[in-house]
Amino acid sequence: MQETQYRHSYSLRSQLTVLVLLCLLPAVLALGLLAMRYQQYQHSTLSEQSQQSARLLQSTIEGEVQQARQLLTALSIHPALQQDELAPIRAQAARLLLPGSPISQLLVQDRSGRPVLRLGAPLAAEISPEATLHRLAPLFAGAPQRVSAINLQGQNLLAVDLAVPGSASPRYVLSAIFHADWLGKTLRELQLAPEQHVSVYDADGNLLATGGAARLIWNQSSEASLRSLLHQRQTAIATAETSAHSSYLVAINHPPQALTSVALATPQHLPAHGMLADLAALGTGTALVLLAVAALAGWCSIRLWRSMLALRDAAQALAAGQPYTLDSMGFLEAGQIAHAIQSLQGNLRRHQARLESQVAERTAQLEKNRSQLETLYATAPVGLSYVDAELRYVRLNEFLAALNRQPVVAHLGRHVADMIADADLRREVLADYRSVLETGQPAVNLPRSGHPETSPDQLRHWVISYYPQFGSDGRIVGITGLMLDVTEQKRIEAELRQSRQLLRSVVDNMPAMIFLKRLPDLRYEMFNRYGAQLYERADSDELIGLSDADFVGAAAARSLPPPTASYLMRRPTPWWKLPKNPCAIAPARRAT
């Protein structure tokens, strides 16, 4: 019956050929889907890289501007400048202006805008006093410092200006003028793409310098949108279009308190060239693989067809325990093998379904754990942090970030010491971290006190614990910190100690014997000073822990009525007689 069923079946060679052709269509569809997903990935990667590049570029530019401001500050506080002695200023500036500095020239300008001292490389042209007065007008009006641009022969030069205070108005204005190619050099050092365009703005959104590709002219809507983002003084990324209908991805970075902001424009077609090359290589490789598979399948089909008969006879003979010969027969054996493969495939599918179910369960559990961790960081009324082995913040919650008056994102990547303003607290926390790094042991419940940024005039108290996390090599890869604010508990404890001291003072100075017995052994827990004097004891602490039996004997103590009876004083001595019943205890009343 099986021979009749498979007698008219197609040959293995033809079926493998059809199978290769059928596999080709999904491969082409998969290649198209892969290309689409690859394009989405490239766009997402481009956004992330643009933001990172803008952040790095802004940090570099801001660092150079801050270095220039610090140089000007060092010159402005020189005593010789207040006495109009410029020779010491020239010598001091020459020492501070190091080789390789982005600063091209240092200027000291008087109230008329005229430079009274120049130091550094000469500029391409002279700056007119009128232009200088117009540029420095905010400083003469009271602004302590600013970043401005000097338009010289159609090119903007970045300048950092600092006012030197005088009696009524600034005595001088110090200016540090950057090299004309400092921005281009910075872009080359950061290895930005030649197609990218960089614009540097001041804190008010005024253009200071441009670099990279040719200056872009945005259309009206894009110009308004970018201006709005710049005036909002925040970090953002937006899509903008030029007047030539070219689409760009613009990453704006403006950290708080920064003197400059950066806008990095990247063409959205920038990754397209590499993507086309990758897709071409992928398509060629796929086609070659499919051709090789087709050729290999044809060759294998011939060999498999010739060997299938022998395999069938051998399998049946082995199953029956009989000898067998390798005679040529029809294609019946392919069907029998297919049936066996189908059975095996069913088992594999069941195992695969079980495995997928387990993977789904593990994934759900991991997602649940992650959600619980996120909820813990978001809602826990304690400070939580995680730093790497270099003590740089990797993660922390809003509770801890609020103590430093900085957002969470401002902490990430920063060293612990950079975010703690209190010097004593910073020194103790760094010592705690170093102890955990050196010993590898957790440090738990360490009391620490300091003045946080949120309340610099109030001393706060915390209990801090540190728990190290180890990598696969046994080294510490991070430390989890937990900080509990116990300021209120400290205040309550102080008030409780004060109340106890006040109560003790009142009880000790009352002209009556007052004592307290503990249950169930009825030993004295508290005795005031007046009662101790009645017992002729110098200190009431000598009576703590004693019982009635210590004064009247064990037999007499057992004959005493319950605690509501009168207290029996110590035995009288030959030279002093205790008054009868000097202090009676009122009968106890049942609470209602």
C-alpha positions in Angstrom: 0.0 0.0 0.0 2.9 2.4 0.8 4.5 1.6 -2.5 1.3 2.5 -4.4 0.9 5.7 -2.4 4.4 7.0 -3.2 4.8 5.5 -6.7 3.7 8.7 -8.5 5.6 11.1 -6.1 8.0 13.7 -7.5 11.7 13.0 -7.5 13.8 14.4 -4.7 15.7 16.5 -7.1 12.6 18.3 -8.4 11.3 18.9 -4.9 14.6 20.4 -3.7 14.5 22.7 -6.8 11.0 23.9 -6.0 12.1 24.3 -2.3 15.0 26.5 -3.3 12.7 28.7 -5.4 10.2 29.0 -2.7 12.9 29.9 -0.2 14.2 32.6 -2.6 11.0 34.7 -2.4 10.9 34.9 1.5 14.6 35.7 1.3 14.0 38.7 -1.0 11.1 39.9 1.2 13.2 39.5 4.3 16.0 41.4 2.6 13.6 44.3 1.9 12.3 44.2 5.5 15.8 44.2 6.7 16.6 47.2 4.6 13.7 49.1 6.1 14.5 48.2 9.6 18.2 49.0 9.0 17.1 52.5 7.8 15.1 53.0 11.0 18.0 51.9 13.0 20.3 54.2 11.2 18.0 57.2 11.9 17.8 56.3 15.6 21.5 55.9 15.7 22.0 59.2 14.0 19.8 60.9 16.6 21.7 59.4 19.5 25.1 60.2 17.9 24.1 63.8 17.1 23.0 64.3 20.7 26.2 62.8 22.1 28.4 64.8 19.6 26.5 68.1 20.5 26.9 67.4 24.2 30.7 66.6 23.8 31.2 69.6 21.5 29.4 72.0 23.9 31.3 70.6 26.9 34.6 71.2 25.0 33.7 74.7 23.9 32.3 75.6 27.4 35.5 74.3 28.9 37.7 76.5 26.7 35.4 79.5 27.4 35.6 78.9 31.1 39.4 78.6 30.9 39.5 82.0 29.2 37.2 83.5 31.8 39.4 82.1 34.6 42.5 83.6 32.9 40.7 87.0 32.7 39.7 86.7 36.3 43.3 86.1 37.4 44.3 89.2 35.6 41.4 91.3 36.9 42.3 90.8 40.5 46.0 91.9 40.0 46.7 94.9 42.2 48.7 96.6 39.4 45.6 96.9 37.3 43.9 99.1 40.0 46.9 101.3 39.9 47.1 101.6 36.1 50.4 99.8 36.0 50.2 97.7 32.8 53.8 96.2 32.8 53.1 93.7 35.6 49.8 92.8 33.8 51.7 92.1 30.6 54.1 89.9 32.4 51.3 88.0 34.2 49.3 87.6 31.0 52.4 86.2 29.2 52.8 83.6 31.9 49.1 82.6 31.7 48.8 82.5 27.9 50.3 79.1 27.3 51.3 77.7 23.9 48.6 75.8 22.1 45.9 77.9 23.8 42.8 78.7 21.6 43.2 82.4 22.7 44.7 84.5 19.9 44.9 87.9 21.7 44.4 89.4 25.1 43.1 93.0 25.3 42.8 95.5 28.1 40.3 98.3 27.1 39.5 101.5 28.9 36.1 103.2 29.1 36.5 104.7 25.7 36.9 101.3 24.1 40.5 102.0 23.2 42.9 99.1 23.8 45.6 100.1 26.3 47.3 96.7 26.3 47.6 94.0 23.6 49.2 90.6 24.1 49.3 87.8 21.6 49.2 87.4 17.8 48.0 90.4 15.8 44.5 90.3 14.3 43.8 90.5 10.6 42.4 94.0 11.0 42.0 96.7 13.6 38.9 96.8 15.7 37.3 100.2 15.8 36.6 101.8 19.2 33.0 102.4 18.2 32.5 98.7 17.5 34.2 97.9 20.8 32.0 100.3 22.8 28.9 98.8 21.2 30.0 95.3 22.0 31.1 96.1 25.6 28.0 98.3 26.4 26.4 95.6 28.6 29.6 95.4 30.7 29.8 99.1 31.2 26.1 99.0 32.1 26.8 96.6 35.0 27.1 93.1 33.5 30.2 91.3 35.1 31.0 89.1 32.1 29.7 88.0 28.7 30.6 86.0 25.6 30.4 88.0 22.4 31.4 87.9 18.7 33.7 90.3 16.9 32.9 90.7 13.2 36.2 91.1 11.4 36.3 91.1 7.6 33.1 89.1 7.4 34.3 86.5 10.0 33.1 86.2 13.6 35.7 85.9 16.2 34.7 84.6 19.6 35.5 86.9 22.5 35.2 86.4 26.3 34.8 89.8 28.1 35.2 90.5 31.8 34.7 93.9 33.5 37.2 95.1 36.1 35.2 96.9 38.8 35.9 100.6 39.4 34.6 103.2 41.7 31.4 104.0 39.7 31.7 102.0 36.5 34.1 99.4 35.3 37.7 100.7 35.2 38.8 98.4 32.4 37.3 95.5 30.3 39.5 92.5 29.7 38.9 90.5 26.5 40.2 87.2 25.4 39.8 86.8 21.6 39.9 83.3 20.2 41.8 82.2 17.0 39.8 82.4 13.8 40.2 78.6 13.2 39.7 77.5 16.8 36.3 76.0 16.1 37.5 74.2 13.0 40.4 72.7 15.0 38.0 71.6 17.7 35.7 70.0 15.1 38.7 68.1 13.6 39.8 66.9 17.0 36.3 65.6 17.7 36.3 63.9 14.2 32.9 65.3 13.2 31.7 64.6 9.6 32.6 67.2 7.0 28.8 67.4 6.1 27.9 68.5 9.7 27.4 72.2 10.5 28.0 73.7 14.0 26.6 77.0 15.3 27.7 78.4 18.7 25.3 80.8 20.5 25.5 82.8 23.7 23.1 82.4 26.6 20.6 84.7 24.9 20.6 82.9 21.6 22.9 85.3 19.7 25.2 83.6 17.1 28.8 83.6 18.1 30.6 81.4 15.6 30.0 78.7 13.0 32.0 75.8 11.7 32.0 72.7 9.7 30.0 72.7 6.4 28.9 75.8 4.7 26.4 78.0 6.7 22.9 76.8 6.4 19.9 79.0 5.6 16.8 77.6 7.2 13.3 78.2 6.0 11.0 80.4 7.9 9.2 77.7 10.0 12.5 75.9 10.9 14.2 79.2 11.8 11.3 80.1 14.2 11.3 76.6 15.8 15.1 76.5 16.3 15.0 80.1 17.8 12.3 79.0 20.2 14.4 76.0 21.4 17.4 78.2 21.8 15.5 80.7 23.9 14.1 77.9 26.1 17.7 77.1 27.1 17.2 73.4 27.1 18.7 70.4 25.4 16.6 69.2 22.5 16.7 67.6 19.0 14.6 68.7 16.1 14.2 68.2 12.4 14.8 71.3 10.3 14.7 72.1 6.6 16.8 74.6 4.6 15.6 77.0 2.0 17.0 74.5 -0.6 14.6 71.8 0.9 17.4 69.8 2.4 16.4 68.0 5.6 18.7 68.2 8.7 18.7 66.7 12.2 19.6 69.5 14.6 20.8 68.6 18.1 20.8 71.6 20.6 22.7 71.4 23.8 22.4 74.1 26.5 23.3 72.9 30.0 22.1 75.1 32.9 24.4 77.9 33.9 26.4 77.5 30.7 27.7 80.6 28.9 27.4 79.0 25.5 25.0 76.6 23.6 25.7 74.5 20.6 23.5 73.5 17.6 24.8 70.6 15.6 23.1 70.1 12.2 23.5 66.7 10.5 22.1 65.8 7.1 19.5 63.1 7.4 20.8 61.5 4.2 24.3 61.2 5.7 24.0 57.5 6.6 22.3 56.7 3.3 25.5 56.2 1.4 26.9 53.7 3.8 23.5 52.0 4.0 23.3 51.5 0.2 26.8 50.0 0.2 25.9 47.7 3.1 22.6 46.6 1.4 24.4 46.0 -1.9 27.0 43.9 -0.2 24.3 42.1 1.7 22.2 41.4 -1.5 25.2 40.2 -3.4 26.2 37.9 -0.6 22.6 36.6 -0.3 22.4 35.9 -4.0 25.7 34.0 -4.0 24.6 32.0 -1.0 21.3 31.1 -2.6 23.1 30.0 -5.8 25.5 27.9 -3.9 22.6 26.3 -2.0 20.8 25.6 -5.2 23.8 23.9 -6.8 24.5 22.0 -3.6 20.9 20.9 -3.4 21.0 19.5 -7.0 24.1 17.6 -6.3 22.8 16.3 -3.0 19.5 15.3 -4.6 21.2 12.9 -7.0 23.3 11.3 -4.3 20.4 11.2 -1.9 18.1 9.5 -4.5 20.7 6.9 -5.2 21.3 6.1 -1.6 17.7 6.2 -0.4 16.9 2.7 -1.5 19.8 1.2 0.3 18.9 3.2 3.4 15.3 2.0 3.3 16.2 -1.6 2.9 18.8 -1.4 5.6 16.4 0.3 8.0 13.6 -2.3 7.5 16.0 -5.2 7.6 17.5 -3.9 10.9 14.0 -3.4 12.3 13.0 -7.0 11.4 16.3 -8.5 12.5 16.9 -9.9 9.0 19.8 -9.5 6.5 19.4 -7.0 3.8 20.8 -6.1 0.4 21.2 -2.7 -1.3 19.0 -3.2 -4.3 17.7 -0.2 -6.4 14.0 0.6 -5.8 11.5 3.4 -6.3 11.1 6.7 -4.4 9.0 5.1 -1.6 11.7 5.5 0.9 11.7 9.3 0.7 8.1 9.3 1.9 9.0 7.0 4.8 11.8 9.3 5.8 9.5 12.3 5.5 7.1 10.6 7.9 9.9 10.0 10.3 11.0 13.6 10.0 7.5 14.9 10.5 7.3 12.9 13.8 10.6 14.3 14.8 9.5 17.8 13.8 6.4 17.4 16.0 8.6 16.6 19.0 10.9 19.5 18.2 7.9 21.9 18.0 6.6 20.7 21.4 10.1 21.3 22.9 10.3 24.6 21.2 6.9 25.7 22.5 7.9 24.7 25.9 11.2 26.6 25.6 9.5 29.7 24.2 7.0 29.5 27.2 9.9 29.4 29.6 11.7 32.3 27.8 8.5 34.3 28.0 8.1 33.6 31.7 11.7 34.6 32.3 11.3 37.7 30.2 8.1 38.7 32.1 9.9 38.1 35.4 12.9 40.3 34.3 10.5 43.0 33.2 8.6 42.7 36.5 11.9 43.0 38.4 12.9 46.0 36.3 9.6 47.7 36.9 9.9 47.0 40.6 13.3 48.5 40.6 12.1 51.6 38.7 9.2 52.0 41.1 11.6 51.6 44.1 13.9 54.3 42.7 10.9 56.6 41.9 9.0 56.2 45.2 11.4 55.2 47.9 11.6 58.0 50.6 15.3 57.3 50.9 18.3 58.2 48.8 19.4 55.5 46.4 22.4 55.6 44.2 24.7 53.3 42.1 28.2 54.3 41.2 30.9 52.5 39.2 34.3 51.6 40.4 35.6 55.1 39.6 32.8 56.6 41.8 30.9 58.1 39.0 27.1 58.1 39.1 25.4 55.5 37.0 22.0 55.7 38.6 20.2 57.6 41.4 16.7 58.6 42.4 15.1 61.9 42.6 15.2 62.0 46.4 19.0 62.0 46.4 19.3 64.3 43.4 17.0 66.8 45.1 19.5 67.1 48.1 22.1 68.5 45.6 19.5 70.8 43.9 20.4 69.1 40.6 18.3 66.9 38.2 19.1 63.2 38.0 20.6 63.6 34.5 23.1 66.2 35.8 24.6 63.6 38.1 25.1 60.8 35.5 28.7 60.3 34.7 29.8 62.9 37.3 32.1 62.0 40.2 30.6 61.7 43.7 32.9 64.5 44.9 31.6 66.9 42.2 28.0 66.8 43.5 28.5 67.2 47.3 28.9 70.8 48.3 29.6 70.2 52.0 33.4 69.7 52.3 33.3 67.7 55.6 30.5 65.5 54.3 32.2 65.0 51.0 35.4 63.9 52.7 33.5 61.3 54.9 31.5 59.9 51.9 34.7 59.5 49.8 36.4 57.8 52.7 33.4 55.4 53.0 33.5 54.6 49.3 37.3 54.0 49.4 36.9 51.7 52.4 34.3 49.6 50.5 36.6 49.5 47.4 39.6 48.4 49.5 38.0 45.8 51.7 35.2 44.6 49.5 32.9 44.5 52.5 29.6 46.4 52.8 29.6 49.4 55.2 26.2 49.5 57.0 24.4 52.1 59.1 27.1 54.8 59.1 25.9 58.0 60.8 26.8 61.1 58.8 25.9 64.8 59.1 26.2 67.7 56.8 24.6 70.7 55.1 22.8 69.8 51.8 22.3 72.3 49.0 18.5 72.3 49.8 19.1 73.6 53.3 22.6 74.9 53.6 21.9 76.6 57.0 20.4 73.5 58.6 22.5 70.6 59.8 20.9 67.3 58.6 21.7 63.8 59.8 21.7 60.6 57.7 22.4 56.9 58.1 24.2 55.7 55.1 24.9 52.1 53.9 27.2 50.9 51.1 26.9 47.5 49.3 29.5 46.5 46.7 28.6 44.6 43.5 31.2 42.2 42.1 31.8 41.2 38.5 32.4 37.8 37.1 36.2 38.3 37.8 35.6 39.0 41.4 36.4 42.7 41.2 34.1 45.4 42.4 32.2 46.9 39.4 29.9 49.2 41.3 28.6 50.2 44.8 25.0 50.7 45.8 24.3 53.4 48.3 21.3 53.8 50.6 20.8 57.0 52.5 18.1 57.4 55.2 17.4 60.9 56.6 17.2 60.6 60.4 17.2 64.4 61.2 13.7 64.2 62.6 14.6 61.1 64.7 17.6 62.9 66.0 15.5 65.8 67.1 13.0 63.6 68.8 15.7 61.7 70.6 17.2 65.0 71.8 13.8 66.1 73.1 13.2 62.7 74.7 16.6 62.9 76.5 15.8 66.4 77.6 12.3 65.3 78.9 13.9 62.4 80.7 16.4 64.7 82.3 13.7 67.1 83.3 11.6 64.3 84.8 14.6 62.9 86.7 15.4 66.3 88.1 11.7 66.8 89.2 11.5 63.3 90.8 14.9 63.7 92.5 14.1 67.0 94.1 10.5 66.2 95.3 10.4 65.9 99.2 8.9 62.5 99.1 10.1 59.0 98.4 9.3 57.9 94.9 10.2 54.6 93.4 9.2 52.3 90.6 9.1 48.5 90.6 9.3 46.3 87.5 7.2 43.2 86.9 7.2 40.3 87.6 10.1 40.2 90.1 9.1 43.5 91.9 12.7 44.8 91.9 13.3 48.5 92.0 13.7 50.1 88.6 13.8 53.7 89.8 14.4 55.4 93.2 14.6 59.2 93.8 17.2 60.9 95.8 14.9 61.6 98.8 14.1 57.9 99.2 17.8 57.1 99.0 18.5 59.5 101.8 15.8 57.8 103.9 17.8 54.6 103.4 21.0 56.4 104.2 22.4 55.8 100.8 24.6 58.4 99.1 23.4 57.5 95.6 19.9 56.2 94.5 21.6 53.9 91.9 22.7 51.7 94.8 19.0 50.7 95.3 18.4 49.8 91.6 17.8 46.0 91.1 17.2 45.3 94.8 13.9 43.9 96.2 12.0 43.9 99.5 13.9 40.7 100.5 17.2 42.7 100.5 15.9 44.9 103.3 13.6 42.7 105.5 14.7 39.2 104.6 13.1 36.6 102.3 10.6 35.2 104.9 9.3 38.6 105.8 9.1 39.6 102.2 6.9 36.6 101.4 4.5 37.5 104.1 4.0 41.0 102.7 0.6 41.6 101.1 0.3 42.4 97.3 2.0 45.6 96.0 -0.9 47.7 97.1 0.1 47.3 100.8 2.3 49.8 102.6 5.9 49.7 101.8 8.1 48.3 104.7 11.2 50.4 105.3 14.6 49.0 106.3 15.1 47.6 109.8 15.6 50.3 112.4 19.1 50.8 113.7 20.1 51.3 117.4 20.9 55.0 116.7 18.2 56.0 114.2 14.5 55.2 114.3 12.4 55.4 111.1 9.0 56.9 111.6 6.1 54.5 111.3 4.9 54.3 107.8 6.8 57.3 106.4 5.5 56.8 102.9 2.3 54.9 102.0 1.3 53.6 98.6 -2.2 54.3 97.7 -4.3 51.3 96.8 -4.2 50.5 93.1 -7.4 51.2 91.1 -8.5 49.1 88.2 -8.5 51.1 85.0 -12.0 51.6 83.6 
